[in-house]
Amino acid sequence: MTVVPDSAAVAKAAADAVAGAIRDGLRTLAVSGGRTPRELFELLAARDLGWGRVSLLFADERAVPPTDDESNYRLVRETLLE
């Protein structure tokens, strides 16, 4: 277990772990929405990880249109994929 001081450190540790897994061959990633994942997605977007090889699954998408402010798809598209 790793203890970190705040959500920014959680996002950094998660970004390091996800990036390492992708570099090691991870091809499917389940994502959620919220504030902490937003930080994670922004950190991951800054890295050259070859996202074209990774399938994204939405673990807890809300029943809203993909353009809705509450849409996890929209969050991922705006922070990670664009």
Number of C-alpha atoms within 10 A of each C-alpha: 3 5 7 12 7 8 14 13 15 18 22 16 15 19 21 14 12 17 18 13 13 17 13 9 11 14 14 12 14 10 16 17 20 11 11 15 21 19 21 23 22 17 18 22 17 10 11 9 15 9 15 8 12 14 11 14 13 14 12 13 15 14 10 12 12 15 12 13 11 16 19 26 23 17 22 21 14 13 18 18 14 7
